[in-house]
Amino acid sequence: MRSDHDPADCLADILENIERIQSYVAGLDRDGFRNDGRSRDAVERCLERVCEAAFRLGDAAPALMPGQRWGDIRGMGNRLRHAYDRIRFDVLWNVVSKNLPTLKAEVQGALTRIRADTGGNP
Protein backbone atom coordinates (compact mmCIF):
# COMPACT_ATOMS: atom_id res chain seq x y z
CA MET A 1 0.00 0.00 0.00
CA ARG A 2 1.55 3.25 -1.18
CA SER A 3 1.26 6.36 0.95
CA ASP A 4 1.59 10.05 0.16
CA HIS A 5 2.30 10.84 3.80
CA ASP A 6 5.79 11.70 5.04
CA PRO A 7 7.02 8.74 7.12
CA ALA A 8 8.83 11.04 9.54
CA ASP A 9 5.60 12.94 10.21
CA CYS A 10 3.70 9.69 10.77
CA LEU A 11 6.36 8.40 13.15
CA ALA A 12 6.37 11.71 15.02
CA ASP A 13 2.56 11.45 15.39
CA ILE A 14 2.87 7.92 16.73
CA LEU A 15 5.55 8.97 19.18
CA GLU A 16 3.63 12.03 20.38
CA ASN A 17 0.48 10.01 21.00
CA ILE A 18 2.31 7.22 22.80
CA GLU A 19 3.87 9.84 25.07
CA ARG A 20 0.42 11.32 25.72
CA ILE A 21 -0.94 7.89 26.59
CA GLN A 22 1.94 7.28 28.96
CA SER A 23 1.26 10.59 30.68
CA TYR A 24 -2.45 9.75 31.02
CA VAL A 25 -1.74 6.40 32.71
CA ALA A 26 1.23 7.54 34.80
CA GLY A 27 0.62 6.51 38.39
CA LEU A 28 -2.33 4.29 37.50
CA ASP A 29 -2.32 0.56 37.93
CA ARG A 30 -4.67 -1.74 36.04
CA ASP A 31 -7.62 -1.17 38.38
CA GLY A 32 -6.99 2.56 38.60
CA PHE A 33 -7.04 2.79 34.82
CA ARG A 34 -10.19 0.65 34.64
CA ASN A 35 -11.98 3.04 36.99
CA ASP A 36 -10.76 6.30 35.42
CA GLY A 37 -13.15 6.91 32.54
CA ARG A 38 -11.53 10.16 31.54
CA SER A 39 -8.11 8.57 31.17
CA ARG A 40 -9.55 5.60 29.29
CA ASP A 41 -11.31 7.93 26.86
CA ALA A 42 -8.12 9.92 26.31
CA VAL A 43 -6.06 6.76 25.82
CA GLU A 44 -8.53 5.33 23.32
CA ARG A 45 -8.48 8.55 21.29
CA CYS A 46 -4.69 8.64 21.24
CA LEU A 47 -4.62 4.97 20.23
CA GLU A 48 -6.89 5.84 17.30
CA ARG A 49 -4.31 8.42 16.21
CA VAL A 50 -1.47 5.92 16.59
CA CYS A 51 -3.39 3.44 14.44
CA GLU A 52 -4.23 6.07 11.81
CA ALA A 53 -0.59 7.17 11.60
CA ALA A 54 0.38 3.50 11.21
CA PHE A 55 -2.12 3.23 8.36
CA ARG A 56 -0.68 6.37 6.75
CA LEU A 57 2.81 4.88 6.86
CA GLY A 58 1.65 2.36 4.30
CA ASP A 59 4.41 0.12 2.93
CA ALA A 60 7.03 2.16 4.76
CA ALA A 61 5.88 0.72 8.10
CA PRO A 62 7.22 -2.83 7.71
CA ALA A 63 10.31 -1.52 5.92
CA LEU A 64 11.12 0.79 8.85
CA MET A 65 10.10 -1.57 11.65
CA PRO A 66 9.69 -5.13 10.38
CA GLY A 67 9.13 -6.60 13.85
CA GLN A 68 5.86 -4.79 14.46
CA ARG A 69 2.46 -6.36 13.85
CA TRP A 70 1.17 -3.60 11.58
CA GLY A 71 -2.00 -5.43 10.64
CA ASP A 72 -2.93 -5.74 14.31
CA ILE A 73 -2.11 -2.09 14.97
CA ARG A 74 -4.23 -0.90 12.05
CA GLY A 75 -6.99 -3.34 12.97
CA MET A 76 -7.15 -1.96 16.48
CA GLY A 77 -7.87 1.45 15.00
CA ASN A 78 -10.81 0.01 13.12
CA ARG A 79 -12.11 -1.64 16.28
CA LEU A 80 -11.73 1.57 18.28
CA ARG A 81 -13.67 3.50 15.64
CA HIS A 82 -16.34 0.98 14.71
CA ALA A 83 -16.60 -1.57 17.52
CA TYR A 84 -15.69 0.66 20.46
CA ASP A 85 -18.39 -0.96 22.58
CA ARG A 86 -16.74 -4.35 22.21
CA ILE A 87 -13.16 -3.42 23.13
CA ARG A 88 -12.13 -5.68 25.99
CA PHE A 89 -10.47 -3.85 28.85
CA ASP A 90 -7.75 -6.51 29.18
CA VAL A 91 -6.75 -6.00 25.55
CA LEU A 92 -6.61 -2.24 26.00
CA TRP A 93 -4.54 -2.53 29.19
CA ASN A 94 -2.10 -4.99 27.58
CA VAL A 95 -1.60 -2.68 24.62
CA VAL A 96 -0.91 0.27 26.90
CA SER A 97 1.27 -1.53 29.43
CA LYS A 98 3.10 -4.07 27.25
CA ASN A 99 2.97 -3.19 23.55
CA LEU A 100 3.36 0.59 23.51
CA PRO A 101 6.77 0.75 25.24
CA THR A 102 8.24 -1.54 22.56
CA LEU A 103 6.52 0.35 19.75
CA LYS A 104 7.77 3.64 21.20
CA ALA A 105 11.38 2.43 21.27
CA GLU A 106 11.18 1.18 17.68
CA VAL A 107 9.53 4.38 16.47
CA GLN A 108 12.23 6.46 18.15
CA GLY A 109 14.91 4.36 16.42
CA ALA A 110 13.22 4.62 13.01
CA LEU A 111 12.72 8.35 13.39
CA THR A 112 16.37 8.79 14.35
CA ARG A 113 17.45 6.83 11.27
CA ILE A 114 15.19 8.87 8.97
CA ARG A 115 16.46 12.14 10.40
CA ALA A 116 20.07 11.00 10.08
CA ASP A 117 19.46 10.01 6.45
CA THR A 118 17.95 13.42 5.69
CA GLY A 119 20.61 15.42 7.52
CA GLY A 120 18.40 16.22 10.49
CA ASN A 121 15.44 17.42 8.45
CA PRO A 122 12.33 15.24 8.56
Protein Blocks (a to p, Z undefined) as FASTA:
>chain_A
ZZfbdfklmmmmmmmmmmmmmmmmgoiafklmmmmmklmmmmmmmmmmmmmmmmmnmmml
mmmmmmbcfklmmmmmmmmmmmmmmccfklmmmmmmmmmmmmmmmmmmmmmmmmmmnnop
ZZ
